[in-house]
Amino acid sequence: MFIGAHLWFRLRVLEAFLNQVRELQVVDLIDIALVTAFFYSAVVLVRVTRARLVAIGILFLGALYIAARGLDLRLTSWLLQGFFAVFLVIVVVIFQEELRRLFERLALWGLRRESAPPAHGPVEILVRCAAEFAHARTGALLVLVGAQPIGRHLQGGVELNGLLSEALLKSIFDRNSPGHDGAAVIDRGLLTHFAVQLPLSTDFRQLGGVGTRHGAALGLSERTDAFCIVVSEERGRISVAHGGALRVLRNPAELDTAVREFLRTTFPDRKERRVLWSLVRENWGEKIASLALVIGLWYLFVPGSRPATLAYPIAVRVVNVPPGYVLEAVTPPEVIAMFSGLRRAFYLFDPGRIDVTVDATLARYGRRTFPITEQQIRHPPELTVEDVQPEQIRLTLRTVKDATNAEGEAAGN
């Protein structure tokens, strides 16, 4: 009977969820879509940084909290609940840089620069200069600005704002030039600054065996969508850093392809901005995960914040039967309790951990009926017992002697 009641309760919760889905309105769909877009942007940003391990750890704690609630691990639930009470502060402290990038990206959606950089001239100049620098073992660091601003990540340098040309690049990275150790910043065909210092990366797994220029290029690519070109002075190799990844190119042709692909995806022509197709084609795994998470949060905090009541049958447990007595029957064997609380309190509600305890100590004095009160019902603290039916139960007891005689007579027959 109890297993059937347990299944009945779960079916009631599932029915309530389906009812909420059927009652979805347009404003709810807009709400879910906006929050999904926000979560997806955050997931993409976290994925390309070292903060992804921290995010995985937080998700693990969230899953542990849900499991602790389901298993009624009260101490564990209490500790984790305290952690999530200051969760927003923890997120702001840990993900400062990621939150800045997220807000910058949200701002750029409304203030996106429409003009694309020159398609051929600057690319050819960059590739030829990089090839010559590599052949002559001349160190160089070039930064192509993407859609995101990079000003707050730059230190020092000299403002130039000159048209990009081979002569200009060769003069800047000449070994006798005072600015050849810094980076040259190129923004849509203009060389805006040179001798700039960039933030260094601490991803030593990728930086093994390379110099400071590579660390600076990777550091900026971890913080922005800029495209960095590095020419190694020691090995004469060309490397690129983008999206927090550093890779070595085999020849100038690969550099030409990489630069053009960066410009095409960062500054697409209007004909190429197929938003709906991009939503389906790119990062669909992250999008589905973000949507599932947001739907769960919506169900937890929107319908889940509304009050609800639910009746549930609870088996009666009798304790402290007086010595010399045997409990033969409990009438009725279960009671119906009406619980009230927020709907989300029922989501992790395990009816297997609820019971009614009746103390039969007074039965030795002839008492056989016992009232049922809220204090006798073990239940989650976030739920309130509104009503119990019936309000009392009756115990049928026999003395041990009478029970023994009854068993003997039954055996003789």
PyMOL commands that set and color helices and strands:
alter all, ss='L'
color gray80, all
select helices_A, chain A and resi 2-22+26-47+52-70+74-85+87-94+96-110+121-135+151-153+166-172+212-223+252-266+270-272+275-281+284-301+303-305+344-347+351-353+361-365+374-376+400-412
alter helices_A, ss='H'
color red, helices_A
select strands_A, chain A and resi 140-144+155-163+183-187+190-197+227-231+238-242+245-249+307-319+325-331+334-342+355-359+369-371+377-378+384-389+392-399
alter strands_A, ss='S'
color yellow, strands_A
deselect
rebuild
show_as cartoon
